Amino acid sequence: MYETFFGLKEKPFNVTADPSFFFMSKRHKEALSHMIYGIEQRKGIISITGEIGTGKTTLCRVLLNSLDKKIRSAFILNPNFSSLELLHIIVEDFGIYPSKKSKVSLVSDLNNFLIKESQKNHNVVLIIDESQNLDPSQLEQIRLLTNLETAKEKLLQIILVGQPELKEKLELPNLKQLCQRIAVKYHILPLDNEELADYIKHRLDVAGSNGDLKFNGDALGQIYNSSKGIPRMINIICDRALLAAFVEEKKEIDGSLIEKAMQELK
């Protein structure tokens, strides 16, 4: 609606997980480094957690886009299936066509695939988003998949990505064995106050802004206080503020426009 008025090619503050808009904050850079390290060093299980809206899914897509061609990957966005269904989806996402749908057959097919990839000097990574929704039996199955290994290295690297509840779940007594196998852990914190202006400018630049559209200091302060630095909330507030600015035909976003945006969100 407002793109033409502001001279933008597209909306800069959509909440979809679009890697082209991804802002590499200090925390996201550290999280990405942890994931790459865990994959390259074949650490087995990696845990990445963060509050809702901190950019975990987008970070996963950025990771997938940056992986070497010798790394085969599968990305499970929604693990809300039975243990058998989840295993079947994992196998199919790797491009494996299972001979049978039994658990034994699926694991055997996966193991054969991993061995063949290892013989090609390839690595294999499985990313499971929203892992806080996995129940203990599913998490135990994930642990058993890490038993697929040679005498020297893990054949499958698994990245569990989820909200803080995942950390709590992994600390349950009945998941102690799984917790002990998590070699790399990282918790993504929200953006720093100092990163907010760069984050907004980055998204405006990607959307095609010529620099005329600006958020002043008062607006930035209110956005940070309201969003607590969580990217998804920043996007929602900024999108509403741009709509309010369009209605008033303004190209500088000030505190009053942020207040209007916040009123609409209540």
DRENLUM-953179 format. One record per residue (C-alpha): residue number from 0; residue in one letter; x, y, z. Coordinates in nm, 4 decimals. Example, Ala and Ser with C-alpha at 12.3 -4.5 7.8 and 13.67 -1.06 7.14 Angstrom:
BEGIN
num:residu:px:py:pz
0:A:1.2300:-0.4500:0.7800
1:S:1.3670:-0.1060:0.7140
This chain:
BEGIN
num:residu:px:py:pz
0:M:0.0000:0.0000:0.0000
1:Y:0.2712:0.2484:0.0988
2:E:0.5647:0.1216:-0.1116
3:T:0.5190:0.3675:-0.4003
4:F:0.4901:0.6684:-0.1677
5:F:0.8199:0.5828:0.0024
6:G:0.9944:0.4736:-0.3194
7:L:1.0331:0.1123:-0.2058
8:K:1.0442:-0.2003:-0.4208
9:E:0.8757:-0.4082:-0.1517
10:K:0.7649:-0.3940:0.2085
11:P:1.0746:-0.3749:0.4318
12:F:0.9232:-0.5107:0.7501
13:N:0.7452:-0.8316:0.6580
14:V:0.7663:-1.1000:0.9274
15:T:0.8382:-1.3842:0.6846
16:A:1.1712:-1.5699:0.7139
17:D:1.3318:-1.4079:0.4083
18:P:1.7130:-1.4548:0.4076
19:S:1.7600:-1.1538:0.1767
20:F:1.6468:-0.9256:0.4606
21:F:1.8492:-1.1023:0.7280
22:F:2.0464:-0.8679:0.9545
23:M:2.3611:-1.0290:1.0898
24:S:2.3634:-0.8989:1.4457
25:K:2.6448:-0.9841:1.6852
26:R:2.4347:-1.2605:1.8424
27:H:2.3245:-1.4058:1.5088
28:K:2.6831:-1.4089:1.3867
29:E:2.7883:-1.5994:1.6987
30:A:2.4985:-1.8455:1.6601
31:L:2.5854:-1.9052:1.2946
32:S:2.9498:-1.9637:1.3879
33:H:2.8440:-2.2188:1.6502
34:M:2.6309:-2.4059:1.3964
35:I:2.9024:-2.4100:1.1308
36:Y:3.1601:-2.5242:1.3864
37:G:2.9328:-2.8057:1.5071
38:I:2.8694:-2.9229:1.1508
39:E:3.2273:-2.9019:1.0266
40:Q:3.3685:-3.0692:1.3377
41:R:3.0944:-3.3356:1.3279
42:K:2.9876:-3.2742:1.6863
43:G:2.6627:-3.4705:1.6572
44:I:2.3981:-3.2601:1.8298
45:I:2.3803:-2.8796:1.8358
46:S:2.1205:-2.6782:2.0263
47:I:2.0178:-2.3252:1.9210
48:T:1.7525:-2.1497:2.1295
49:G:1.5988:-1.8036:2.1438
50:E:1.2792:-1.6203:2.2265
51:I:0.9915:-1.6089:1.9770
52:G:1.0752:-1.3670:1.6960
53:T:1.4529:-1.3548:1.7380
54:G:1.5147:-1.4794:1.3841
55:K:1.5963:-1.8460:1.4432
56:T:1.4176:-1.9783:1.1332
57:T:1.5697:-1.7120:0.9077
58:L:1.9117:-1.7917:1.0528
59:C:1.8589:-2.1577:0.9584
60:R:1.7802:-2.0560:0.5997
61:V:2.0924:-1.8381:0.5902
62:L:2.2934:-2.1371:0.7144
63:L:2.1467:-2.3672:0.4487
64:N:2.2260:-2.1138:0.1755
65:S:2.5873:-2.0952:0.2917
66:L:2.6605:-2.4680:0.3224
67:D:2.9248:-2.6317:0.1073
68:K:2.7984:-2.8554:-0.1731
69:K:2.9546:-3.1521:0.0045
70:I:2.7076:-3.1091:0.2911
71:R:2.3696:-3.2747:0.2422
72:S:2.0879:-3.1222:0.4438
73:A:1.7298:-3.1692:0.5560
74:F:1.5216:-2.8952:0.7189
75:I:1.2132:-2.9893:0.9208
76:L:1.0035:-2.6786:0.9920
77:N:0.7266:-2.8434:1.1902
78:P:0.7984:-3.1578:1.3927
79:N:0.4408:-3.2039:1.5151
80:F:0.4119:-3.5638:1.4018
81:S:0.4316:-3.9037:1.5624
82:S:0.7804:-4.0458:1.6120
83:L:0.7375:-4.2774:1.3117
84:E:0.5958:-4.0003:1.0908
85:L:0.8794:-3.7669:1.1891
86:L:1.1378:-4.0303:1.1015
87:H:0.9653:-4.0870:0.7670
88:I:0.9658:-3.7127:0.6898
89:I:1.3355:-3.6851:0.7809
90:V:1.4226:-3.9732:0.5491
91:E:1.2208:-3.8292:0.2615
92:D:1.3648:-3.4798:0.3088
93:F:1.7091:-3.6256:0.2451
94:G:1.5763:-3.7547:-0.0855
95:I:1.5657:-4.1157:0.0329
96:Y:1.2815:-4.3293:-0.0962
97:P:1.2207:-4.5822:0.1828
98:S:1.1614:-4.9438:0.0929
99:K:0.9235:-4.9896:0.3860
100:K:0.7615:-4.7610:0.6418
101:S:0.8615:-4.9476:0.9552
102:K:1.0974:-4.7812:1.2024
103:V:1.3645:-5.0480:1.1513
104:S:1.3504:-5.0090:0.7737
105:L:1.3589:-4.6263:0.7859
106:V:1.6615:-4.6222:1.0171
107:S:1.8341:-4.8813:0.7980
108:D:1.7698:-4.6749:0.4840
109:L:1.8977:-4.3624:0.6585
110:N:2.2085:-4.5437:0.7794
111:N:2.2850:-4.6729:0.4285
112:F:2.2444:-4.3198:0.2926
113:L:2.4788:-4.1762:0.5582
114:I:2.7437:-4.4397:0.4907
115:K:2.7345:-4.3691:0.1157
116:E:2.7667:-3.9940:0.1799
117:S:3.0564:-4.0554:0.4179
118:Q:3.2325:-4.2635:0.1523
119:K:3.2049:-3.9606:-0.0786
120:N:3.3629:-3.7499:0.1982
121:H:3.0302:-3.5697:0.2372
122:N:2.8771:-3.4464:0.5624
123:V:2.5060:-3.4621:0.6472
124:V:2.3083:-3.2194:0.8630
125:L:1.9507:-3.2361:0.9905
126:I:1.7880:-2.9158:1.1189
127:I:1.4682:-2.9430:1.3219
128:D:1.2940:-2.6093:1.3841
129:E:1.0401:-2.5587:1.6647
130:S:1.2121:-2.8414:1.8523
131:Q:1.0492:-2.7350:2.1776
132:N:0.7415:-2.9151:2.0428
133:L:0.9196:-3.2517:2.0328
134:D:0.8014:-3.4853:2.3063
135:P:1.0473:-3.6927:2.5118
136:S:0.9967:-4.0034:2.2953
137:Q:1.0777:-3.8074:1.9792
138:L:1.3832:-3.6519:2.1427
139:E:1.4988:-3.9968:2.2486
140:Q:1.4642:-4.1094:1.8880
141:I:1.6786:-3.8126:1.7835
142:R:1.9412:-3.9275:2.0334
143:L:1.9397:-4.2759:1.8846
144:L:2.0030:-4.1310:1.5393
145:T:2.3350:-3.9979:1.6680
146:N:2.4401:-4.3609:1.7167
147:L:2.4788:-4.3740:1.3386
148:E:2.8541:-4.3260:1.3279
149:T:3.1860:-4.4707:1.2200
150:A:3.4730:-4.5443:1.4564
151:K:3.6036:-4.1916:1.3986
152:E:3.3122:-3.9562:1.3350
153:K:2.9402:-3.8872:1.3566
154:L:2.7608:-3.9556:1.0293
155:L:2.4719:-3.7214:1.1080
156:Q:2.4861:-3.3727:1.2584
157:I:2.1568:-3.2661:1.4176
158:I:2.0665:-2.9048:1.4962
159:L:1.7769:-2.8627:1.7382
160:V:1.6331:-2.5116:1.7059
161:G:1.3661:-2.3887:1.9419
162:Q:1.2261:-2.1524:2.1994
163:P:1.3627:-2.1383:2.5582
164:E:1.1274:-2.4224:2.6532
165:L:1.3615:-2.6509:2.4604
166:K:1.6393:-2.5802:2.7112
167:E:1.4042:-2.6718:2.9969
168:K:1.2888:-2.9899:2.8228
169:L:1.6445:-3.1053:2.7579
170:E:1.7159:-3.0779:3.1305
171:L:1.4482:-3.3338:3.2186
172:P:1.5933:-3.6354:3.4067
173:N:1.4683:-3.8823:3.1450
174:L:1.6545:-3.6907:2.8720
175:K:1.9869:-3.6823:3.0545
176:Q:2.1566:-3.9018:2.7939
177:L:2.0471:-3.6687:2.5146
178:C:2.1538:-3.3566:2.7046
179:Q:2.4994:-3.5048:2.7609
180:R:2.5395:-3.5528:2.3848
181:I:2.4754:-3.1891:2.2975
182:A:2.8264:-3.0708:2.2211
183:V:2.7416:-2.7173:2.1040
184:K:2.4821:-2.4848:2.2602
185:Y:2.3920:-2.1230:2.1901
186:H:2.1077:-1.8990:2.3065
187:I:2.0216:-1.6054:2.0786
188:L:1.9509:-1.2836:2.2680
189:P:1.7542:-0.9883:2.1207
190:L:1.9282:-0.7007:1.9424
191:D:2.1260:-0.4465:2.1409
192:N:1.9893:-0.0931:2.1563
193:E:2.2897:0.0177:1.9490
194:E:2.1980:-0.2292:1.6710
195:L:1.8416:-0.1078:1.6223
196:A:1.9175:0.1819:1.3837
197:D:2.1430:-0.0412:1.1710
198:Y:1.8761:-0.3122:1.1641
199:I:1.6070:-0.0718:1.0401
200:K:1.8400:0.0897:0.7843
201:H:1.9441:-0.2531:0.6563
202:R:1.5863:-0.3592:0.5907
203:L:1.5011:-0.0263:0.4274
204:D:1.8081:-0.0528:0.2022
205:V:1.7185:-0.4066:0.0946
206:A:1.3641:-0.2880:0.0159
207:G:1.5084:-0.0195:-0.2152
208:S:1.5000:0.2937:-0.0008
209:N:1.6945:0.5903:-0.1417
210:G:1.7560:0.7298:0.2063
211:D:1.4682:0.9789:0.2207
212:L:1.2717:0.7629:0.4631
213:K:1.4135:0.8022:0.8137
214:F:1.3353:0.7056:1.1725
215:N:1.4431:0.9806:1.4131
216:G:1.6006:0.9266:1.7544
217:D:1.2736:0.9570:1.9462
218:A:1.1137:0.6938:1.7227
219:L:1.4092:0.4563:1.7618
220:G:1.3969:0.4874:2.1411
221:Q:1.0265:0.4071:2.1522
222:I:1.0636:0.1157:1.9121
223:Y:1.3361:-0.0399:2.1245
224:N:1.1478:0.0063:2.4500
225:S:0.8354:-0.1499:2.3013
226:S:1.0037:-0.4352:2.1129
227:K:1.2772:-0.5183:2.3686
228:G:1.5031:-0.5709:2.0670
229:I:1.3091:-0.8686:1.9279
230:P:1.3264:-0.8457:1.5456
231:R:0.9729:-0.9693:1.4787
232:M:0.8248:-0.7070:1.7107
233:I:1.0448:-0.4379:1.5539
234:N:0.9081:-0.5375:1.2127
235:I:0.5466:-0.5274:1.3269
236:I:0.5859:-0.1844:1.4899
237:C:0.7786:-0.0364:1.1953
238:D:0.5281:-0.1670:0.9413
239:R:0.2393:-0.0038:1.1285
240:A:0.4420:0.3168:1.1669
241:L:0.5042:0.3329:0.7901
242:L:0.1331:0.2914:0.7263
243:A:0.0580:0.5764:0.9683
244:A:0.3257:0.7920:0.8016
245:F:0.1768:0.7172:0.4597
246:V:-0.1664:0.8301:0.5768
247:E:-0.0165:1.1565:0.7104
248:E:0.2144:1.1917:0.4064
249:K:0.5297:1.2043:0.6195
250:K:0.8696:1.0619:0.5292
251:E:1.0266:1.0971:0.8717
252:I:0.9055:0.8550:1.1355
253:D:0.8868:1.0285:1.4726
254:G:0.7708:0.9327:1.8202
255:S:0.4087:1.0315:1.7556
256:L:0.3846:0.7865:1.4657
257:I:0.5291:0.5087:1.6803
258:E:0.2703:0.5879:1.9483
259:K:-0.0054:0.5565:1.6874
260:A:0.1389:0.2286:1.5690
261:M:0.1479:0.0947:1.9236
262:Q:-0.2123:0.2004:1.9849
263:E:-0.3207:-0.0040:1.6832
264:L:-0.1359:-0.3075:1.8160
265:K:-0.3096:-0.3046:2.1532
